[in-house]
Amino acid sequence: MPVDITAHNALRLSALQTHLPAPPASPPGGAASAASITLHTTSTIPAHTFTACFELVAKNMMAMYKRSSMGWSAPAKRREMMMPAMRFLVMSIPAGEDAEEEVLGFASFMVTQEEGEEVIYCYELQLAESVRGVGHGARLMQVLEGFGKNVGLAKAMLTVFAENTGAMRFYRRAGYDIDKISPKPRVLRSGEVRDPSYYIFSKAI
């Protein structure tokens, strides 16, 4: 049954939370093992949490954006992250007394349509350097994909920079592959074949 995207994207946080799957167990070891995953909308995410998420994007990705055909603009990235239909899965350590939560990573996504298909589109998957390589990224993606499946979607999509070979390996291990709408290599007048600076990956969920 088709998903009414407009109606879905108008849901309040309490209604969106009913689509969340039970999160996988956190990888053991370190402070991050106590981290929780919380769903936010652009209207409910605390300002300090949003700032921490944006700073993760800038730290991890700004150089790649600058080298790509997309380019980097902090104001444009902030606007993208604050689009009304954007959702955030924030992995954080709960705040203690008189302290703000410590954001260790997040995934942002949107229920949208691509080439006539209703999909859950992952816009960002970012982790602090200290918690990479132990399964936290996979945990966030499992929650994201489970949310999409519970909504009634059958496909997840994302964009990955061609130079980000580590991310490409990660997504391929998770079952993603290059989608049919992904940019194709271009043949220049000189005959040189130029690969795209980014690819669109997808996966059936």
N, C-alpha and C positions, 0 to 999 in steps of 0.2 A: 504494500500500500504506500503510495507516495507520501512523503513528509511535507507538511505545510510549513515551508521555511519561514515565511513571514510570521506566522503564528508562533512557531517555536522560538524565534529570536525575540519575540515580545514577552516571553515568559519571565516571571520573577525568579530570583535566585532559589527560593524555596521549592519551586516547581522543577527547576533545572536539577536540583540536588537529587530528585527522585530517580534520575537517569544514571547517577553515578554507580559504577560497580564497586564491589568491595575491593579495596586496594590490595595488591600483592604484599606479602610480608617485606619489610624493609631489610636490605642486606645487613648482616650482622657486622659489628665492629665499628668503633669510632662514634663520635657524637651524632653523626648523621643517622645512625641506627634508630635514634629516637625521633626522627623527623616524621612529620605528618604531611598529608597532601590535602589542601583545601581548595575548593572551587570558589572563584570570584567572577563577577561581571565587572564591566568598566565602571558601573555606578556603585559597586560595593567594595572594590579593592581599596584598602587604605593607601593614602598618599605615600607613606614611607615604603610600603610593599611594592607599589608600582615603580617608585624610584629605584629600588633595589633590582627589580626585574629589568628595567631599562639599562641600568648600569652594567648588568651582566651581558646584555646584548651588545652594548658598546664595547666592552672589554674583550669579549670573545669574537665579535664579528666585524667590527668597524673596518679593520684592515682588508678583510676579504671583500666587503661591500665596495670599498674604494677601488680595488683591483678589478671588479666585475663591471659588466655593462650597466648594472643598476646604479652604481655610485652610492655615496653615503650622504644622508642629510638627517641630522638629529631631529629637527622639527618634523620632517616627514615620517620618520620612524615612530616618533611619539604619537603623531596623528593616527598612523596605522594601528598602533597598539591600543589606542583609545576609541577605535571604531565601535559604535554601539553594540554590534553583535559579537564582539570579541569576548572570549571567555579565557580564564586563566586557571591552570592547575598549579598551585604554588606549593613547593616542598620546603618546609621550614621547621626550625626548632622553636617550640613555643616560647613566648617571652616569659621572663621571670618578673619579679616585682620591679616596677619602675624601669622596665627595659622593653625594647621593641623586639619582635620576633626576628630571628636570623634566617634570611632567605638563602637557601642553598641551591635552589634551581627552580625552574618552572617550565611548563609547556603552555603555549597559547594556541587557541584554535577557534574555528568558526564553522557553524553549520551553514553551508552555502551550496551553490550550484556551479558546476564546471562543465561546459559543453553539453548542457542538457541533463547532466547527471547530478543527483543530490549526493553530496559528500560531506565528510568532516575533514576540514583542511587544517593541518597543523602549520601554524605560522612560525612558531619558535619552539625550539627545545634547547634550553640553556642550563648548564650546570656550573657551579663554582669549581675551580680547578681542583680544590681539595677533596671533592667527592666524586670525581670521574673514575670510570673504569671498574666500578664494583657493582653495577646493576641498577643504579638510581635512574638513569635515562630510560632503560627498558621498563622500569616500574611506571614512570610517568606515561610512556607511550601505551602501556597496557591499559591504564586507566582511561586515557584519551580514546583509544579504540573501543573499549568497553562502553564508554559513554555514547559514542556514535552508533554502536550496534544496538544499544538499549533504546535509542531514539528511533531506530528503524532504518538506519543507513547501512549500505552494503559496501562502501568504499571509503578508504582514507587516502588523503593526498598530502604532499608536502613539496617544498622547494629546497634543493641542496646545491651549494656551490660545487662546481667541478673540481676546484682545487682542494676541497675539503674531503680528502680521500678517506680519512678516519670516519667521518660521518656517513659517507657512502657505504663503507663496509658495515657500519653499525646498522643502517637501514636495510641493507641487503640481507643481513643475518636475521633481521626481524620480519622478512618476507616481502619487502618492498622491491620494486623494479621500475625502470624508466617507463613512464606513461606515454601513451600514443600522442598526447598533446604537448609533450616536452619539446623544447627547441631542438632543431636538428643541426648537424654540422653544415657550414656554408662553404661553397667552393668559390674562391676569389678569382678575379680576372686572370691572375697570374697562374692559376691552377692549384694554388695552395688550398688545402682543406683546413678550415678554422673551426675547432670545436666550440660549442657554446660555453659561456662562463657559468651557466647553471643548468640544472636538470629538474624536471618535475617527476617525482616518484609517486607511485600509488600501490595500494594493496587492497585486496578483497577482505572485508571484515565480517 
